[in-house]
Amino acid sequence: MCLAIPGKIVEKQERDGATLGRVDFGGVIREVHLDFVPEAEVGDYVIVHVGFALSRLNPEEAERTFQLLQEMGVLEEEGLVTPPGSDHPQN
């Protein structure tokens, strides 16, 4: 299933001509390309699909979307939440 998942930018940097960020998906941090959203800054929420941030999102909408995806079990399928019974988050 192809989904765009909301996450919060916790770090932003330039590397090899690309803008990259570390994005927090409910405790799981992943590296994401930010070139499509050059206006995005640390603390902003973005919608991410296959490692690329596609647009910014307000915090309320990001939280609502994340909760719905979590309730549907989609985030666990995508490896973005810690499975029940696991000792540590997947980073």
C-alpha positions in Angstrom: 0.0 0.0 0.0 1.3 3.4 -0.9 0.7 6.0 1.8 1.9 9.5 2.7 2.6 9.6 6.5 2.8 12.7 8.6 6.0 13.4 10.6 7.7 16.2 12.5 11.1 17.5 11.3 13.6 17.3 14.2 16.8 18.1 12.2 17.6 19.7 8.8 20.8 19.7 6.9 22.3 20.1 3.4 24.3 17.2 2.1 25.7 16.7 -1.4 23.4 19.4 -2.8 20.3 17.9 -1.3 18.2 19.1 1.7 17.7 16.3 4.2 15.9 16.0 7.5 15.5 13.6 10.3 11.7 13.2 10.7 10.0 11.8 13.8 7.1 9.4 13.1 5.7 8.9 16.6 9.1 8.0 18.0 10.6 6.4 14.9 13.1 8.7 13.3 13.8 8.4 9.5 15.9 10.4 7.1 13.7 12.2 4.6 14.5 14.3 1.5 13.1 17.9 2.0 13.9 19.3 -1.5 10.2 19.5 -2.4 9.4 21.6 0.6 12.3 24.1 0.9 10.2 26.3 3.2 9.9 23.5 5.8 11.9 24.0 9.0 12.7 22.1 12.2 9.5 21.8 14.1 7.3 21.7 11.0 5.1 18.7 10.1 5.3 17.3 6.7 3.6 14.5 4.7 6.2 11.9 3.6 5.9 9.4 0.8 8.8 6.9 -0.1 11.3 9.1 1.7 10.3 12.5 0.3 8.4 15.2 2.1 5.7 16.4 -0.3 4.1 19.2 1.6 3.8 20.9 5.0 0.9 20.1 7.3 -0.5 21.9 10.4 0.1 20.1 13.7 -3.5 19.3 14.4 -4.1 17.7 11.0 -0.8 15.8 11.3 -1.8 14.4 14.7 -5.3 13.5 13.5 -4.0 11.7 10.5 -1.3 9.9 12.4 -3.9 8.6 15.0 -6.2 7.4 12.3 -3.4 5.5 10.5 -2.3 4.0 13.9 -5.8 2.9 14.7 -6.0 1.2 11.2 -2.7 -0.7 11.9 -1.1 0.9 8.9 1.9 2.4 10.8 2.9 -0.9 12.2 2.9 -2.4 8.7 5.1 0.4 7.5 7.5 -0.1 10.4 6.7 3.3 11.9 5.5 2.2 15.4 7.0 -0.2 17.9 5.2 -3.6 17.7 3.4 -4.8 20.9 5.8 -6.6 23.2 9.0 -5.0 21.7 11.6 -3.7 24.1 12.7 -0.7 22.0 11.5 1.7 19.3 12.6 1.0 15.7 15.0 3.8 14.7 
